[in-house]
């Protein structure tokens, strides 16, 4: 009997990542397409469906090979119905993603928040190592989060659980956040937050390597900051320590409340590796209760850009297993 495949889909503002994945989580084929945000994103589901059909044809397979589709999408989502209330970067507003994609593909679809599916992916096949109590923080353009309790995604009463990026880090005088608040963790620990802190810092420390980088490129990326910190630049080290302090404090508070077994840090910023992880662990140990520390490992994610599609496949698998 031929083993069937799951489809993982991770919808982003620029690209949509997709993969055919076996029931044990091995990637058979992965690819990506541009995310068409024209006309309020209404073409996206058709283009996903067409792309799946094309890839099946390339592999000489029929649609009967596919069990179902698990989709991760940004924005505020009704998890039961797969209805997107608002996804700013995509253009969706009051968009029935699950219904539209099921109609376009003829396959069962389950939808969840993109940070949640990254957490599930890391739990199933990544750094989470099948831990049933897991906290995943994704550091990219923004800061996302996913909370796994007893092996299940924690959604909360209306889908807002896991919005780690919008924990308030600076109560007064913080930078404005896209959510409308100020002082959110996202304004500090995201790639854009790190860039902002470095830009502010070079006004006072013009002897920093980052000042030279800014003069040359007209901008400072988070990668520039971590590279300069590894080279011993004082301002860069200061920025890394500040970011790590706020991130370590946030995950320590969450660990004190949730008592997870694993805390996984992912997203593009996590590519900094040990220089970030070491400082975050130091801050975490400072603020977490000793008992909470004893039970948890703070680590860097291992799946990279595959976390979302693997997590989506896992959701499709569990949904199919329950039906």
C-alpha positions as CSV (number, residue, x, y, z in Angstrom):
1,X,0.0,0.0,0.0
2,X,1.4,3.4,-1.0
3,X,1.9,5.8,1.8
4,X,-0.2,8.9,1.5
5,X,1.0,12.5,1.9
6,X,0.0,15.5,3.9
7,X,0.2,19.0,2.5
8,X,1.8,21.7,4.7
9,X,1.2,25.4,3.6
10,X,2.8,28.4,5.3
11,X,1.4,31.7,3.9
12,X,3.6,34.7,4.3
13,X,3.4,38.3,3.1
14,X,5.9,37.7,0.3
15,X,6.1,34.0,-0.3
16,X,3.9,31.0,0.4
17,X,5.9,27.8,1.3
18,X,4.4,24.4,0.6
19,X,5.4,20.8,1.0
20,X,4.3,17.2,0.5
21,X,5.1,15.4,3.8
22,X,4.7,11.8,4.9
23,X,2.7,10.8,7.9
24,X,5.8,10.4,10.0
25,X,7.0,14.0,9.1
26,X,9.5,13.4,6.3
27,X,9.5,16.0,3.5
28,X,8.9,14.4,0.1
29,X,9.0,17.7,-1.9
30,X,9.0,21.3,-0.9
31,X,8.6,24.5,-2.9
32,X,7.3,28.1,-2.7
33,X,5.3,30.5,-4.8
34,X,4.9,34.3,-4.6
35,X,2.0,35.4,-2.4
36,X,-0.3,37.3,-4.6
37,X,-1.7,40.1,-2.4
38,X,-3.6,41.8,-5.2
39,X,-7.4,42.3,-4.9
40,X,-7.2,41.8,-1.1
41,X,-5.5,38.4,-1.5
42,X,-8.5,36.8,-3.1
43,X,-6.4,34.9,-5.7
44,X,-4.1,33.2,-3.1
45,X,-6.3,30.0,-2.6
46,X,-6.6,29.4,-6.3
47,X,-2.9,29.8,-6.8
48,X,-2.1,27.4,-3.9
49,X,-4.5,24.8,-5.4
50,X,-3.0,25.2,-8.9
51,X,0.5,24.9,-7.5
52,X,-0.4,21.6,-5.6
53,X,-1.8,20.2,-8.8
54,X,1.3,21.1,-10.8
55,X,3.6,19.5,-8.3
56,X,1.6,16.3,-8.2
57,X,1.8,16.2,-12.0
58,X,5.6,16.7,-11.9
59,X,5.8,13.8,-9.5
60,X,3.5,11.6,-11.5
61,X,0.9,11.4,-8.7
62,X,-2.9,11.8,-8.4
63,X,-4.7,13.9,-5.9
64,X,-5.9,10.7,-4.2
65,X,-2.3,10.6,-2.7
66,X,-3.2,13.6,-0.5
67,X,-4.8,13.2,3.0
68,X,-5.4,16.9,3.7
69,X,-4.0,20.4,4.0
70,X,-2.7,22.2,7.1
71,X,-2.3,25.9,6.6
72,X,-0.5,28.5,8.8
73,X,-1.5,32.1,8.2
74,X,-0.8,35.4,9.8
75,X,-3.5,37.5,11.4
76,X,-6.5,37.0,13.7
77,X,-8.1,33.6,13.0
78,X,-11.2,31.7,14.1
79,X,-9.6,28.3,14.5
80,X,-12.8,26.3,14.3
81,X,-13.9,27.8,11.0
82,X,-10.6,28.8,9.4
83,X,-12.0,32.3,9.0
84,X,-9.4,35.1,8.8
85,X,-10.7,38.3,10.5
86,X,-7.7,40.3,9.5
87,X,-4.3,39.7,8.0
88,X,-2.7,43.1,7.3
89,X,0.3,41.9,5.2
90,X,-1.9,39.7,3.0
91,X,-4.8,41.9,2.6
92,X,-7.4,39.5,3.9
93,X,-10.3,40.8,5.9
94,X,-13.2,38.6,6.8
95,X,-11.9,36.0,4.5
96,X,-13.1,32.3,4.7
97,X,-9.7,30.7,4.1
98,X,-10.7,27.2,5.0
99,X,-13.8,27.2,2.9
100,X,-12.1,28.8,-0.1
101,X,-9.2,26.4,-0.1
102,X,-11.4,23.4,0.4
103,X,-13.5,24.4,-2.6
104,X,-10.3,25.1,-4.7
105,X,-8.6,21.8,-3.9
106,X,-11.3,19.3,-3.0
107,X,-9.3,18.4,0.1
108,X,-10.0,18.9,3.9
109,X,-8.3,22.0,5.2
110,X,-7.3,23.0,8.7
111,X,-6.1,26.5,9.5
112,X,-4.1,27.9,12.4
113,X,-1.9,30.9,13.2
114,X,1.6,30.8,11.5
115,X,3.5,31.0,14.8
116,X,1.4,28.2,16.2
117,X,2.2,25.9,13.3
118,X,5.9,26.7,13.7
119,X,5.6,25.6,17.3
120,X,3.9,22.4,16.3
121,X,6.5,21.7,13.7
122,X,9.4,22.1,16.2
123,X,7.5,19.9,18.7
124,X,7.0,17.1,16.1
125,X,10.2,17.0,14.2
126,X,12.5,19.7,15.6
127,X,14.1,21.1,18.7
128,X,11.0,20.4,20.7
129,X,11.8,16.7,20.6
130,X,8.1,15.7,21.0
131,X,7.8,17.7,24.3
132,X,4.1,18.0,25.2
133,X,4.7,21.2,27.1
134,X,6.5,23.7,24.8
135,X,6.8,27.4,24.2
136,X,8.0,28.6,20.8
137,X,9.1,32.2,20.2
138,X,9.7,33.2,16.6
139,X,11.9,36.3,16.1
140,X,11.5,37.7,12.6
141,X,10.2,41.0,11.2
142,X,7.9,40.7,14.2
143,X,7.8,38.4,17.2
144,X,5.4,35.5,17.2
145,X,4.7,32.7,19.7
146,X,3.0,29.4,20.1
147,X,2.1,27.6,23.3
148,X,1.7,23.8,23.4
149,X,0.1,22.3,26.5
150,X,-0.4,18.5,26.8
151,X,0.6,18.2,23.1
152,X,-2.2,20.6,21.9
153,X,-2.0,24.2,20.7
154,X,-3.3,26.6,23.4
155,X,-5.7,29.0,21.6
156,X,-7.4,30.7,24.5
157,X,-11.1,31.9,24.4
158,X,-10.9,33.7,21.0
159,X,-7.6,32.6,19.5
160,X,-5.3,35.2,21.0
161,X,-3.1,32.8,23.2
162,X,0.6,32.9,22.3
163,X,0.8,36.6,21.3
164,X,4.2,36.7,23.0
165,X,5.4,39.6,20.8
166,X,2.8,41.9,22.4
167,X,3.7,41.3,26.0
168,X,4.6,44.8,27.3
169,X,8.3,45.1,27.9
170,X,8.5,48.8,28.5
171,X,5.5,50.2,30.4
172,X,6.2,53.9,29.8
173,X,7.9,55.6,26.9
174,X,8.3,52.5,24.7
175,X,8.5,52.5,20.9
176,X,5.2,52.3,19.0
177,X,4.2,48.8,17.8
178,X,2.1,47.9,14.8
179,X,-0.6,46.5,17.1
180,X,-1.3,50.1,18.3
181,X,0.3,49.7,21.7
182,X,3.8,50.9,22.7
183,X,6.7,49.1,24.4
184,X,5.8,45.6,23.1
185,X,8.5,42.9,23.1
186,X,8.2,43.0,19.3
187,X,9.5,46.6,19.3
188,X,12.8,45.3,20.9
189,X,13.4,41.6,20.1
190,X,12.3,41.5,16.4
191,X,14.7,42.1,13.5
192,X,13.2,45.6,13.1
193,X,13.5,46.3,16.8
194,X,17.1,45.3,16.9
195,X,17.8,47.5,13.8
196,X,16.0,50.4,15.6
197,X,18.1,50.1,18.8
198,X,21.3,50.0,16.8
199,X,20.3,53.2,14.8
200,X,19.5,55.0,18.1
201,X,22.8,53.8,19.5
202,X,25.1,55.1,16.7
203,X,23.9,58.7,17.4
204,X,25.9,58.5,20.6
205,X,28.6,56.0,19.7
206,X,29.9,57.1,16.3
207,X,33.1,55.1,16.8
208,X,31.1,51.9,16.6
209,X,31.5,49.6,13.6
210,X,27.7,49.9,13.2
211,X,28.0,53.6,12.4
212,X,30.3,52.7,9.5
213,X,27.9,50.0,8.4
214,X,25.0,52.5,8.4
215,X,27.1,55.1,6.5
216,X,27.9,52.5,3.8
217,X,24.5,50.8,3.5
218,X,22.1,53.4,4.8
219,X,20.7,50.8,7.2
220,X,21.7,48.4,9.9
221,X,20.3,44.8,9.9
222,X,19.9,42.5,12.9
223,X,22.5,40.3,11.2
224,X,24.9,43.3,11.1
225,X,24.4,43.8,14.8
226,X,25.2,40.2,15.7
227,X,28.2,40.0,13.5
228,X,29.6,43.2,15.0
229,X,28.9,41.8,18.5
230,X,30.8,38.7,17.6
231,X,33.7,41.0,16.6
232,X,33.7,42.7,20.0
233,X,31.9,46.0,19.0
234,X,30.8,47.6,22.3
235,X,27.5,49.1,20.9
236,X,26.5,45.9,19.2
237,X,27.2,43.9,22.4
238,X,25.1,46.5,24.3
239,X,22.2,46.0,21.9
240,X,22.4,42.2,22.0
241,X,22.4,42.3,25.8
242,X,19.4,44.7,25.9
243,X,17.4,42.5,23.5
244,X,18.3,39.4,25.4
245,X,17.4,40.9,28.7
246,X,13.8,41.7,27.5
247,X,13.4,38.4,25.7
248,X,14.8,36.4,28.7
249,X,12.5,38.3,31.1
250,X,9.5,37.6,28.9
251,X,10.1,33.8,28.5
252,X,11.0,33.6,32.3
253,X,7.6,35.1,33.2
254,X,5.9,32.7,30.8
255,X,7.9,29.7,32.2
256,X,6.8,30.7,35.7
257,X,3.2,30.7,34.6
258,X,3.2,27.7,32.2
259,X,6.1,25.5,33.4
260,X,7.1,24.2,29.9
261,X,9.6,21.4,29.2
262,X,11.1,23.2,26.2
263,X,11.4,26.8,25.1
264,X,12.4,27.0,21.5
265,X,13.6,30.3,19.9
266,X,13.1,30.3,16.1
267,X,12.7,32.8,13.2
268,X,15.4,34.5,11.2
269,X,16.9,36.3,14.2
270,X,17.7,33.0,15.9
271,X,20.3,32.3,13.2
272,X,22.6,34.4,15.4
273,X,23.0,31.2,17.4
274,X,25.0,31.1,20.6
275,X,25.7,34.8,21.0
276,X,21.9,35.3,21.3
277,X,21.1,32.1,23.2
278,X,23.8,32.5,25.8
279,X,22.6,36.0,26.8
280,X,18.9,35.0,26.7
281,X,19.7,32.0,29.0
282,X,21.5,34.3,31.4
283,X,18.5,36.6,31.6
284,X,16.1,33.7,31.9
285,X,18.0,32.2,34.8
286,X,17.9,35.6,36.5
287,X,14.1,35.9,36.3
288,X,12.7,32.4,36.2
289,X,11.9,30.5,39.4
290,X,14.4,27.8,40.2
291,X,11.8,25.1,40.1
292,X,10.6,26.2,36.6
293,X,14.3,26.3,35.5
294,X,14.9,22.8,36.6
295,X,12.3,21.4,34.3
296,X,13.0,23.4,31.1
297,X,15.6,23.6,28.3
298,X,15.9,26.9,26.4
299,X,17.2,26.1,22.9
300,X,17.4,27.4,19.3
301,X,14.9,26.0,16.8
302,X,16.3,23.4,14.3
303,X,13.8,23.3,11.4
304,X,14.4,26.9,10.1
305,X,11.9,27.8,7.3
306,X,10.5,24.2,7.2
307,X,8.9,24.6,10.7
308,X,5.7,26.0,9.3
309,X,5.0,23.4,6.6
310,X,5.9,20.5,8.9
311,X,3.6,22.0,11.6
312,X,0.8,22.4,9.0
313,X,1.2,18.8,7.9
314,X,1.0,17.7,11.6
315,X,-2.3,19.6,12.0
316,X,-3.7,17.9,8.8
317,X,-2.6,14.5,10.2
318,X,-4.1,15.0,13.7
319,X,-7.3,16.4,12.2
320,X,-7.6,13.3,9.8
321,X,-6.8,10.9,12.7
322,X,-9.6,12.4,14.8
323,X,-12.2,12.2,11.9
